[in-house]
């Protein structure tokens, strides 16, 4: 290779390396500058949230012009929103109202609205969360429309949001949703309802939801019936024991146990033979505490079931339900040592 060309190549490579190093340095310097600014904003934000906590009224709250100027910068706005949202989650009363007022004074609502209109599900869900936590009730209708959004996370935030803003009345989305409610969604919705205070009369709604074509709505309605002791819906709950979906029937059994009365053991045993193995075991577990001497004959008959686990659970229920239960088991063990000797030992150990 020509020495001149080689030297030119080396010089070109050195220049390239210099440019790359310079670009990396500039990027690092930029990140460092942003980090310092964010740290400063965080410090100011924490200070002002603390001041707001000490203020008694919204009227006495004023945002320093310097802080307002900093928040106008795009990189700082989401940082401030996150800080206000985190603070709002854990506060209530006048303090929470003041945080909402600060959110509005800083004109941060428009940022949340941009997110709400986003086509990216995670951005949209974040915007919905910001808006309902900041009590933007004027957007209730828009958030309600998203309770049946095709994206699971947008749906969940919207459903939690309408309950957050309106309490039990927000459950009206159960009338219209076509997508399933996941187990996690149901847990979060019940948690939010508990935070909403005293429950309203939902007996009429419960009966409608128990007839829903959306099986997960039926399951959720059953959970609500048990959680809020909807005794008036017991007949509709019994009807779910013939539902084609086994998961609905399982929750129906659990809810009936929560609302148990003297007829519950008869009802459960009436559907026992129609059930799959898992639900049979669930029924027998319930009968261990619900059954009485009146169920002695039926429980004794179950000792002849082909499934040894059914025999064991029937034996436990029998021993708890009837004064004659232990004697019946002892007689059975004398007639048929295996498996009843082991069953009898187990029953005595847990008695």
Beta strands, then each sheet from edge to edge (+ up, - down):
end
